[in-house]
Amino acid sequence: MSTGPSLRVLSYNVHRWGDDREALARVVRACAPDVALIQEAPTWWGTRRKRRAMAATFGMTYVAAAARNAILVAGSTEVVESLHWRVWRPFVRRRLRLIATQLPGGAVGGRVTLGGTDLALVVCHLGLHIRGRQHELEQVLRGCRSFNLPYLLVGDLNEEPGGPVWDRLAAEGLTDLGVDVGPTYHSDNPERRIDGAHLSPELSGRVIPLDTVAGVTRADLAAASDHLPLLIELTPGRTLAG
């Protein structure tokens, strides 16, 4: 438990807010984040209205979004100078004999202050094509660097550790905060870790185990979304290698 200033950040793929909304709200409220970085936020007709309504069920406020990624805040927490950008990906994805369409990609981030330290929070959702993901990640990393600040990058990477996306994040000098977290997908029977939380070395952070958070139940996690969330505590200072 941190005794100094800290920031509680929740990274969560909410499956388009299309599963059990009451269970999802209970999970988010129990996690009590200062900032929620959402993937697969509701979209299509009434996008902003839906996202504001979703945020309200969490006791939070909708701040900014890009594609299906969104930033929500709680209480007096401020995320300012938000930047959002589209991530190029082909509309048609081919795999063997399968041809499928892909929704546009994107990332969104903003600046927060933690104990006198400015940092950026960035959320993304990478695509399903292995080579496409690598190209998308380069665009996301350029956006992260554009803040000229230490940063936390979270998102649905659609890839397990050991893949080229994870290797590239390590080569960028980022710390994998979720190395001991375990699988994050599928929520009712987790088998794969495809959700990431990566941190600049100028900062310190950890992922809080969900089974230590009062009010978070396995039943709610399974009903709320197809992904498990990552609850991150950030503190100023250098992350030490384990």
C-alpha angles and dihedrals in degrees: 000000000000117000095191132058114315140173123217113214126184120202111195138165099210096190094240091305085279104125128063102334095188092053090048092051091050091052094049094044091049090051088052097202124190087211129019118202105200130199123194092020113181114280144167117064115021093006098166093041091052093047093049090048091050092049090050091056087056093048089247140113128242112237113167143339146188123198103320097339122098141179121220127181136199132214116335095341112130127205108187139177091032116194123197127182139176117245112218116237130155115262091226122054120197124199118169102309095338120106116188137165122241129212117236116275128227149156134215132195143165143187124262133176121231118184092330093315119115116216139162128239115205131182129191141166115214124209133252100252112092096218091039091055091057091052091047092050092055089056091049093049091051088055091049091052091048089073090063087216138104107271149194115222118195135169154115101292095182088218137088125238112279092045124115094262092056091044090052092051090052091048088054087062096250123146118234102228093186098058092118097034100094129214119347101186137095096022097211092050109010113208106150135048103218099144118086141197114189126180137197113247091240089072136057126222148147139199112245111224109245092222088065094055113096113233097023110116132186089235093056092045091053093047099041101063143335090255131061116233128240115226110201131190114203125197131175117263140060122313109234120218113248 
